[in-house]
Amino acid sequence: MNVGELLTNSLSPARDNYPMYMTSLSAELATETSPVHIRTASGLALKNALAAREARRAQDYAERWVSLPADARDQVKSKVLMTLCSSEHRAGTVAAQVTAAVAAIELPRGMWPDLVSQLLAAIGDLTNPYQRQAALQAIGFTCEVVDPAVLATQSNEILTAVIQGARKEETSPEVQLAALQALLNSLEFVRLNFEREGERNFIMQVVCEATQSAHVPVKVAAFENLVRIMQLYYDKMRFYMEQALFGLTVLGMRDPEPKVALQAVEFWSTVCDEEIELSLEAAEALEFNEEPTHVSYHFAQIALPEIAPVLMELLTVQDEDSDEDEWDTAKAAGTCLGLLAQVVGDQIVSLAVPFIEGNIKSPDWRRRDAALMCFGSIMDGPESSLLMTLVTQALPTVLETLHDSSAAVKDTTAWTLGRMCEFVHDAITPDMHLGALIHALLGSLHDEPRIVTHSCWALINLTEHKGILASLDDPDPPTTALSPYFETIAAQLMQVTDRATNESNSRTSAYEALASTVANSASDCLNQVSTVLVHILERQEALNAMVSQLIGLDDRNNWAELQSNLCSVMIAAVRRLHSGMAPIGDRLMTSLLTLIQNSAKQPTVLEDAFVAVGTVIVALEADFEKYLDAFLPFLVEGLRNHEEHQLCTISVGIVGDVCRSLAERATKYSETLVLALFEDLQSPVLHRNVKPHILSCFGDIAMAIGPAFESYLADGHGRPAAGEHGAECS
């Protein structure tokens, strides 16, 4: 069989003649006269026969490899290392990946002890830049996949070779790039080197100098290293921030190359992340009258006057045609500004306000968008009293921009309104802005899908902060500021949820907003909540009737997504109505049981349906018993589904709901349930996090059935001792 046939039928040869498969592929990878696409395909097939993301499969692959005869393994490794010398860099890169895949298996087992020394020798051969580049890549990939403890004894040699290649004196930018990428992967296990000032100084000097390279990929890799170094070694960075990093990173953010600017922004996001964690740690230590373990150097606060204006300008570099999920410099700058606001608090406001005021009515859509992004980004951090005045004054202008000619500006406006509703909701008063805000957000539900998604998110935040949770004196107030708008909000959201597609997650967001509106409604809206529940039930019944018409994966996924959405609203409505949902209880349970029966192979839908049943149990309490005979087989099946631990956990919770609701009447069903729970405890497959819930559930059962529970303790296997009560339902 030639290599082409091997690659075409790669599964069967790998299974049927593994030694020949591996040696043939490695030989083809090393053959300089073969076309490069054949060589790289051979190398990738080789790597895929050694490494897998799934832990169990990776273990199987590792055992299969080490069971190969030593001469076959040596032959493969020899060919792979030989390929590192190839003048075809794509083959060399794939060989580096294969080297790391073998290393991940062999090094932890004490095999291939001379690998690192062989790679270091290849890096030291100045006559072949291709070999040096590939060997550095191999070192980097190996550091990425092998436990740092395994390489710890050779960390000095690895670091020396990597730093040598990363220096500005390196004549090959490809080698320098490979060295910096290898350094990035090795930073975690060179902790001891970072503890030594002289070595740390040299590493930081090399990385900082690389940020000034004329080659963009090298500059990007250098900033990536700085990001990771700040993450790992914040406590060692004070000297370097004062001497170089402040200036270098500000220059980096201003770099005309977007990839460089992006990494420089990420550096400051990392600084903020670290200092947010440190402030939380300090607050916790203060609470217990202790000294914090780590100290913040307040880098973000010191640099604020320099970095905030740069970040705000970077907000203006949006690409009108960029994908909404594509990460770019403008999005990174917005995120960094938000983190900065959390760190420095009130100080950000005086810097942001002039930028917002100067650009929110700019003729350039990018500047209008940047002003709104800046406004939204600073909502979390400063004192709400400081922001309230700002939001109160600016809200009419912000609402106007929901009608902007630019879709991007409208999208950012909806997001900014969501941030205001989340963090400065007290500024939105019923007598001033609430009606105008709701009217504007509902109008945006007819706009582009991404704008709909953010408008729904704003409505979620609004209902959470202006609904029943806003009432501190009464947990179930007769009315709220949102009550006059409930019917309109629900009707508009129902229209959006009726759309055929879910572009930009807009339909799901509308269902989430509807669920939040229902969950946070006051007592004077319960009649409308009942109406919403009936409409949702009608939709679920229609979907249940469509099961036989589903064709293909897309249809099934869409059906499952809609069912989960419907369950979320149903759960909110049943919880809000409580026993008031009893008049449609029969119809509701019939629909849910039909859904459960139709969703045997859809674990996510099953989970949502089970949670919905749980809310019905809590709502109806003892009156739920009339549905239990029909539901019990599904419940037991959920308890015995050890592979889907989330479903099993929910099922355990439902057993508790049943026992609390039925009290002594649960005795009739206890044997079946206790037996299934004992099976769960004994299962080697079931996730360990489920088992504490099971033990708690036994407490619920014992409380419900009283002395009758003693018989299960005597038997120890979930069955009552002879002569005791038995279950009437199996």
KOLTI-270406 format. One record per residue (C-alpha): residue in three letters; x, y, z. Coordinates in steps of 0.5 Angstrom, whole numbers, padded with zeros to 4 digits, always signed. Each point is the difference from the previous one (the first is absolute). Example, Ala and Ser with C-alpha at 12.3 -4.5 7.8 and 13.67 -1.06 7.14 Angstrom:
<sites>
Ala+0025-0009+0016Ser+0002+0007-0002
</sites>
This chain:
<sites>
Met+0000+0000+0000Asn+0003+0007-0002Val+0000+0006+0004Gly-0006+0003-0004Glu-0004-0006+0002Leu+0002+0000+0007Leu-0003+0007+0000Thr-0006-0001-0003Asn-0002-0006+0004Ser+0004+0002+0006Leu-0005-0003+0006Ser+0001-0007-0003Pro+0007+0000+0000Ala+0001+0003+0006Arg-0004-0005+0003Asp+0002-0006-0004Asn+0008+0001-0001Tyr+0002+0005+0005Pro+0007-0001+0000Met+0000+0001-0008Tyr-0004+0006+0000Met+0004+0004+0005Thr+0007-0002-0003Ser-0003+0001-0007Leu-0003+0007+0001Ser+0007+0002+0004Ala+0004-0002-0006Glu-0005+0004-0005Leu+0001+0006+0005Ala+0007+0000-0001Thr+0001-0001-0007Glu+0002+0006-0003Thr-0002-0001-0007Ser-0007-0001+0002Pro-0005+0005-0002Val-0001+0005+0006His-0007-0002+0001Ile+0001-0007+0000Arg+0005+0001+0006Thr-0004+0004+0004Ala-0006-0004-0001Ser+0004-0006+0002Gly+0003+0004+0006Leu-0007+0002+0002Ala-0003-0007+0000Leu+0006-0002+0004Lys-0001+0005+0005Asn-0008-0002+0000Ala+0002-0007+0002Leu+0004+0002+0006Ala-0004+0006+0003Ala-0008+0001+0002Arg-0004+0005+0003Glu-0004-0005+0004Ala+0004-0003+0006Arg-0002-0007-0001Arg+0002+0000-0007Ala+0006+0003+0001Gln+0002-0005+0005Asp-0002-0006-0005Tyr+0005+0004-0005Ala+0005+0000+0005Glu+0000-0007+0002Arg+0000-0002-0007Trp+0006+0004-0002Val+0004-0003+0006Ser-0002-0007-0001Leu+0004+0001-0007Pro+0006-0004-0001Ala+0006+0005+0002Asp+0003-0001-0007Ala-0006+0003-0003Arg-0001+0006+0005Asp+0007+0001-0001Gln-0001+0000-0008Val-0006+0005+0001Lys+0004+0005+0005Ser+0006+0000-0005Lys-0004+0002-0006Val-0003+0005+0004Leu+0006+0003+0002Met+0003+0000-0006Thr-0006+0004-0003Leu+0002+0006+0004Cys+0006+0001-0004Ser-0005+0001-0006Ser+0001+0006-0005Glu-0008-0001-0001His-0002+0004+0007Arg-0007-0003-0001Ala+0003-0007+0001Gly+0004+0002+0006Thr-0006+0003+0004Val-0004-0006-0001Ala+0006-0004+0002Ala+0001+0005+0006Gln-0008-0002+0002Val+0002-0007-0001Thr+0006+0000+0005Ala-0004+0004+0005Ala-0006-0006-0001Val+0005-0005+0002Ala+0004+0004+0005Ala-0007+0000+0004Ile-0001-0007+0000Glu+0008-0002+0001Leu+0003+0005+0005Pro-0005-0001+0006Arg+0002-0007-0001Gly+0007+0001+0001Met+0001-0002-0008Trp+0004+0004-0005Pro+0005+0003+0005Asp+0004+0003-0005Leu-0006+0004-0004Val+0002+0007+0003Ser+0007-0001-0001Gln-0001-0002-0007Leu-0004+0006-0001Leu+0004+0005+0003Ala+0006-0002-0004Ala-0004+0001-0006Ile-0002+0007+0002Gly+0008+0001+0001Asp+0001-0002-0007Leu+0001+0007-0003Thr+0001-0002-0007Asn-0007-0002-0001Pro-0005+0005+0002Tyr-0006-0005-0003Gln+0002-0005+0006Arg+0001+0005+0005Gln-0007+0003-0001Ala-0003-0007+0000Ala+0004-0002+0006Leu-0003+0006+0004Gln-0007-0002-0003Ala+0001-0007+0003Ile+0003+0003+0007Gly-0006+0005+0000Phe-0006-0005-0002Thr+0004-0005+0005Cys-0001+0005+0006Glu-0007+0001-0002Val-0002-0007+0001Val+0005-0003+0005Asp-0001+0001+0008Pro+0005+0005+0002Ala+0002-0004+0005Val+0003-0005-0005Leu+0004+0005-0003Ala+0002+0003+0006Thr+0007-0003+0001Gln+0002+0003-0007Ser-0004+0007+0000Asn+0007+0003+0000Glu+0003-0003-0006Ile-0007+0001-0004Leu-0001+0008+0003Thr+0008+0001-0002Ala-0002-0003-0007Val-0006+0004-0001Ile+0002+0007+0002Gln+0006-0001-0004Gly-0004-0001-0006Ala-0005+0006+0002Arg+0006+0005+0001Lys-0001+0006-0005Glu+0007-0002-0003Glu-0003-0006-0003Thr+0000+0001-0008Ser-0006-0004-0001Pro-0006+0003+0001Glu-0003-0007+0000Val+0004-0003+0005Gln-0001+0006+0004Leu-0007-0001+0000Ala+0000-0008+0001Ala+0004+0002+0006Leu-0005+0005+0003Gln-0005-0005-0001Ala+0004-0005+0004Leu+0001+0005+0005Leu-0007+0001+0001Asn-0002-0007+0001Ser+0006-0001+0005Leu-0002+0006+0004Glu-0003-0004+0005Phe+0005-0005+0002Val+0006+0005+0000Arg-0003+0003+0007Leu+0007-0002+0003Asn+0003+0004-0005Phe-0004+0006+0001Glu+0001+0000+0007Arg+0008+0001-0001Glu+0000+0008-0002Gly+0006-0001-0005Glu-0003-0005-0004Arg-0007+0004+0001Asn+0003+0006-0003Phe+0003-0003-0006Ile-0006-0003-0002Met-0004+0006+0001Gln+0005+0004-0004Val+0000-0005-0006Val-0008+0000+0000Cys+0000+0008+0001Glu+0005+0000-0006Ala-0004-0004-0004Thr-0006+0004+0000Gln+0004+0005-0004Ser+0001-0005-0006Ala-0001+0002-0007His-0004-0006-0001Val-0007+0000+0002Pro-0001-0007+0002Val+0006+0000+0005Lys-0003+0007+0003Val-0006-0004+0001Ala+0003-0006+0003Ala+0004+0005+0005Phe-0006+0003+0002Glu-0004-0007+0001Asn+0006-0001+0005Leu-0001+0006+0004Val-0007-0002+0001Arg+0002-0006+0002Ile+0005+0002+0005Met-0004+0005+0003Gln-0005-0005+0001Leu+0005-0005+0003Tyr+0005+0005+0004Tyr-0004+0006+0001Asp+0004+0001+0007Lys+0006+0000-0004Met-0002+0005-0004Arg+0001+0007+0003Phe+0007+0002-0002Tyr-0001-0002-0007Met-0007+0004+0000Glu+0004+0006+0002Gln+0006-0001-0004Ala-0003-0002-0007Leu-0007-0003+0000Phe-0004+0006+0001Gly+0003+0003-0006Leu+0000-0006-0005Thr-0007-0002+0001Val-0003+0007-0001Leu+0005+0000-0007Gly-0003-0007-0001Met-0007+0002+0001Arg+0001+0006-0005Asp+0004-0005-0005Pro-0004+0000-0007Glu+0000-0007-0001Pro-0006-0003+0003Lys+0003-0006+0003Val+0005+0004+0004Ala-0005+0005+0003Leu-0004-0006+0002Gln+0005-0004+0004Ala+0002+0007+0003Val-0007+0001+0002Glu-0001-0007+0003Phe+0006+0002+0004Trp-0003+0005+0004Ser-0007-0004+0000Thr+0005-0005+0004Val+0002+0005+0004Cys-0007+0002+0002Asp-0002-0007+0001Glu+0006-0002+0005Glu-0002+0007+0004Ile-0007-0002+0000Glu+0002-0007+0003Leu+0005+0004+0005Ser-0005+0005+0002Leu-0005-0006+0002Glu+0005-0003+0004Ala+0002+0006+0004Ala-0008+0001+0001Glu+0000-0007+0003Ala+0006+0000+0004Leu-0002+0007+0003Glu-0007-0003+0002Phe+0004-0006+0004Asn+0005+0006+0003Glu+0006-0004-0004Glu+0005+0003-0005Pro-0001-0002-0007Thr+0005-0006-0003His+0001+0005-0006Val+0001+0007-0001Ser-0003+0004-0006Tyr+0005+0006-0003His-0006+0003-0003Phe+0003+0000-0007Ala-0007+0002-0003Gln-0001+0006+0004Ile+0007+0003-0001Ala+0000-0001-0007Leu-0008+0002-0001Pro+0002+0007-0003Glu+0004-0003-0005Ile-0004-0006-0002Ala-0007+0002+0000Pro+0000+0005-0005Val+0004-0005-0005Leu-0005-0005+0002Met-0006+0005-0002Glu+0003+0002-0007Leu+0001-0008-0001Leu-0008+0000+0001Thr+0000+0004-0007Val+0003-0006-0004Gln-0006-0004-0001Asp+0000-0004-0007Glu-0007+0001-0002Asp+0000-0007-0004Ser+0003-0004+0006Asp-0004-0006+0002Glu-0003+0002+0007Asp+0003-0006+0003Glu+0007+0002-0003Trp+0005+0002+0006Asp+0003+0007-0002Thr+0004+0006+0003Ala-0006+0004+0001Lys-0004-0006+0003Ala+0007-0001+0004Ala+0000+0007+0002Gly-0007+0001+0003Thr+0001-0006+0004Cys+0006+0002+0003Leu-0003+0007+0001Gly-0005-0004+0004Leu+0005-0003+0004Leu+0003+0006+0001Ala-0006+0003+0003Gln-0001-0005+0005Val+0007+0001+0002Val+0001+0007+0001Gly-0008+0002+0001Asp-0001+0007+0000Gln+0006+0003-0003Ile-0002-0003-0007Val-0006+0005+0000Ser+0004+0006-0001Leu+0004-0003-0005Ala-0006-0003-0004Val-0005+0005+0000Pro+0003+0005-0004Phe+0001-0005-0005Ile-0007-0002+0000Glu-0003+0007-0001Gly+0005+0001-0005Asn-0002-0005-0005Ile-0007-0003+0002Lys-0003+0005-0005Ser+0006-0001-0005Pro-0001+0000-0008Asp+0005-0006+0000Trp-0004-0006+0002Arg+0006-0003+0003Arg+0001+0005+0005Arg-0008+0000+0002Asp+0001-0007+0001Ala+0007+0000+0004Ala-0004+0006+0005Leu-0005-0005+0001Met+0004-0006+0001Cys+0004+0004+0005Phe-0006+0002+0004Gly-0002-0007+0000Ser+0007-0002+0002Ile+0000+0004+0006Met-0006-0002+0004Asp+0003-0005+0004Gly+0005+0003+0005Pro-0001+0007+0002Glu-0005+0002+0005Ser-0007-0001-0002Ser-0002+0007+0003Leu+0005+0003-0005Leu-0002-0003-0006Met-0008+0001+0002Thr+0001+0007-0002Leu+0004-0001-0006Val-0006-0006-0002Thr-0005+0005+0001Gln+0002+0006-0004Ala+0003-0005-0006Leu-0006-0005+0000Pro-0005+0004-0005Thr+0006+0001-0005Val+0002-0007+0001Leu-0007-0002-0002Glu+0000+0004-0006Thr+0006-0004-0003Leu-0004-0006+0000His-0003+0003-0006Asp+0007+0001-0003Ser+0002-0001-0008Ser+0005-0005+0002Ala-0002-0007+0002Ala+0007+0000+0004Val-0002+0006+0004Lys-0007-0003+0002Asp+0003-0006+0002Thr+0005+0003+0005Thr-0006+0005+0002Ala-0004-0006+0002Trp+0006-0004+0004Thr+0001+0007+0004Leu-0007+0000+0002Gly+0001-0007+0002Arg+0006+0002+0004Met-0004+0006+0003Cys-0006-0004+0002Glu+0005-0005+0004Phe+0004+0005+0003Val-0003+0007+0001His-0007-0002+0000Asp-0002+0005+0005Ala+0001+0005-0005Ile-0006-0003-0004Thr-0006+0003+0004Pro-0007-0001-0002Asp-0002+0007+0000Met+0006+0002-0005His+0003-0005-0004Leu-0003-0007+0001Gly-0006+0000-0005Ala+0005+0004-0005Leu+0005-0006+0001Ile-0005-0006-0001His-0003+0004-0006Ala+0007+0000-0003Leu+0002-0007+0001Leu-0007-0003-0002Gly+0001+0004-0007Ser+0007-0003+0000Leu-0003-0007+0000His-0002+0001-0008Asp+0008+0002-0002Glu+0005-0004-0002Pro+0001-0007+0004Arg+0007+0002+0004Ile-0004+0007+0002Val-0006-0005+0002Thr+0005-0004+0005His+0003+0006+0003Ser-0007+0003+0001Cys-0003-0006+0003Trp+0006+0000+0005Ala-0001+0007+0002Leu-0008-0002+0001Ile+0003-0006+0005Asn+0004+0005+0004Leu-0006+0004+0000Thr-0005-0005+0003Glu+0005-0003+0005His+0001+0007+0003Lys-0006+0003-0001Gly-0005-0006+0001Ile-0002-0003+0007Leu+0008-0001+0002Ala+0000+0008+0001Ser-0005-0001+0005Leu+0004+0000+0007Asp-0006+0000+0004Asp-0005-0005-0003Pro+0003-0006-0004Asp-0007-0001-0003Pro-0002+0007-0002Pro-0007+0002-0003Thr+0003+0004-0005Thr+0007+0003-0003Ala+0002+0005-0004Leu+0000-0005-0006Ser-0007-0002+0001Pro-0003+0005-0005Tyr+0004-0002-0005Phe+0000-0008+0001Glu-0005-0001-0005Thr+0003+0004-0006Ile+0007-0003+0002Ala-0002-0007+0000Ala-0004+0001-0007Gln+0006+0003-0003Leu+0004-0006+0002Met-0004-0005-0002Gln+0000+0003-0007Val+0007-0001+0000Thr+0000-0007+0003Asp-0004-0002-0006Arg+0005+0001-0005Ala+0003-0005-0005Thr+0007+0001+0002Asn+0005+0001+0005Glu+0005+0005-0003Ser+0005+0003+0005Asn-0004-0004+0006Ser-0006+0005-0001Arg-0006-0005+0001Thr+0003-0003+0006Ser+0002+0006+0003Ala-0007+0002-0001Tyr-0003-0006+0004Glu+0005+0002+0005Ala-0002+0007+0001Leu-0007-0003+0000Ala+0001-0005+0005Ser+0004+0006+0004Thr-0007+0004-0001Val-0004-0005+0003Ala+0004-0002+0006Asn+0001+0007+0002Ser-0008+0002-0001Ala-0004+0002+0006Ser-0006-0003+0003Asp-0004+0005-0005Cys+0002-0003-0006Leu-0001-0008+0002Asn-0006+0000-0005Gln+0005+0002-0006Val+0005-0005+0003Ser-0006-0005-0001Thr-0001+0002-0007Val+0007+0000-0002Leu+0001-0007+0003Val-0006-0003-0004His+0003+0003-0007Ile+0007-0003+0002Leu-0004-0007+0002Glu-0003+0001-0007Arg+0006+0001-0004Gln+0003-0006+0004Glu-0006-0005-0002Ala+0001+0002-0007Leu+0008-0001+0000Asn-0002-0007+0003Ala-0004-0002-0005Met+0005+0002-0005Val+0005-0006+0002Ser-0001-0004-0005Gln+0001+0005-0006Leu+0007+0002+0002Ile+0005-0002-0005Gly+0007+0001+0001Leu+0005+0003+0005Asp-0002+0007-0001Asp-0007-0001+0001Arg+0001-0004+0007Asn+0005+0005+0003Asn-0005+0006-0002Trp-0006-0004+0003Ala+0004-0002+0007Glu+0002+0007+0000Leu-0007+0003+0000Gln-0002-0005+0005Ser+0005+0002+0005Asn-0002+0007-0001Leu-0007-0002+0001Cys+0001-0003+0006Ser+0004+0006+0003Val-0006+0004-0001Met-0005-0005+0003Ile+0005-0001+0006Ala+0000+0007+0002Ala-0008+0000-0001Val-0001-0006+0004Arg+0004+0003+0006Arg-0003+0007-0001Leu-0007-0003+0000His+0001-0006+0005Ser-0007-0003+0002Gly-0003+0004-0005Met+0002-0004-0006Ala-0004-0006+0003Pro-0006+0001-0005Ile+0005-0001-0006Gly+0004-0005+0004Asp-0003-0007-0004Arg+0002+0004-0007Leu+0007+0002+0002Met+0002-0007+0003Thr-0003-0003-0006Ser+0005+0004-0004Leu+0006+0000+0004Leu-0001-0008+0000Thr+0000+0000-0007Leu+0006+0004-0001Ile+0004-0004+0005Gln-0002-0006-0004Asn+0002+0003-0007Ser+0007+0002+0003Ala+0003-0006+0002Lys+0006+0001-0004Gln+0000+0008+0002Pro+0003+0001+0007Thr+0000+0007+0000Val-0008+0000-0002Leu-0001-0005+0005Glu+0003+0004+0005Asp-0004+0006-0001Ala-0006-0004+0000Phe+0002-0004+0007Val+0001+0007+0003Ala-0007+0002-0003Val-0003-0006+0003Gly+0003+0002+0007Thr-0003+0007+0000Val-0007-0003-0001Ile+0002-0005+0006Val+0001+0006+0004Ala-0006+0004-0002Leu-0005-0006+0001Glu+0003-0003+0006Ala-0004-0006+0002Asp-0005+0001-0006Phe+0006-0002-0005Glu-0001-0007+0002Lys-0005-0002-0005Tyr+0006+0001-0005Leu+0005-0004+0003Asp-0002-0007-0002Ala+0001+0003-0007Phe+0007+0004+0001Leu+0003-0005+0005Pro+0003-0005-0006Phe+0003+0006-0003Leu+0003+0003+0007Val+0003-0007+0001Glu+0003+0000-0007Gly+0003+0007+0002Leu+0003-0003+0006Arg+0003-0006-0003Asn+0003+0004-0006His+0007+0000+0003Glu+0003+0003-0006Glu-0004+0007+0000His+0002+0002+0007Gln-0004+0007-0001Leu-0006-0004-0001Cys+0001-0005+0005Thr+0001+0006+0005Ile-0006+0003-0002Ser-0004-0006+0001Val+0003-0001+0007Gly-0003+0007+0002Ile-0007-0002-0003Val+0000-0006+0005Gly+0001+0005+0005Asp-0005+0005-0002Val-0005-0007-0001Cys+0002-0001+0007Arg-0001+0007+0003Ser-0007+0000-0004Leu-0003-0006+0002Ala+0003-0001+0007Glu-0003-0007+0003Arg-0003-0002-0007Ala+0007+0000-0003Thr+0000-0007+0004Lys-0003-0003-0006Tyr+0005+0001-0005Ser+0006+0000+0005Glu+0003-0007-0002Thr+0001+0002-0007Leu+0003+0006+0001Val+0005-0002+0005Leu+0002-0006-0004Ala+0002+0005-0005Leu+0003+0004+0004Phe+0004-0006+0003Glu+0002-0002-0007Asp+0003+0007-0001Leu+0004+0000+0006Gln+0003-0006-0002Ser+0001+0002-0007Pro+0008+0001-0002Val-0002+0004-0006Leu-0005+0005+0003His+0004+0007+0001Arg+0002+0001+0007Asn-0003+0006+0001Val-0007-0003+0000Lys+0001-0004+0006Pro-0001+0005+0005His-0007+0002-0003Ile-0002-0007+0001Leu+0002+0000+0007Ser-0004+0006+0001Cys-0006-0003-0003Phe+0000-0006+0004Gly-0001+0005+0006Asp-0006+0003-0004Ile-0003-0007-0001Ala+0001-0002+0008Met-0003+0006+0002Ala-0006-0001-0005Ile-0001-0008+0002Gly+0002+0001+0007Pro+0001-0007+0004Ala-0001-0004-0007Phe+0007+0002-0002Glu+0004-0004+0005Ser-0002-0006-0004Tyr+0005+0002-0006Leu+0005+0002+0005Ala+0000-0008+0003Asp+0000-0003-0007Gly+0006+0005-0003His-0002-0001-0007Gly-0006+0004-0001Arg-0005-0005+0002Pro-0005-0001+0006Ala+0002-0006+0004Ala-0005-0006+0000Gly-0007+0002+0003Glu+0001+0007-0001His-0004+0005-0005Gly+0001-0001-0007Ala-0001+0004-0006Glu-0006+0000-0004Cys+0003+0003-0006Ser+0006-0002-0004
</sites>
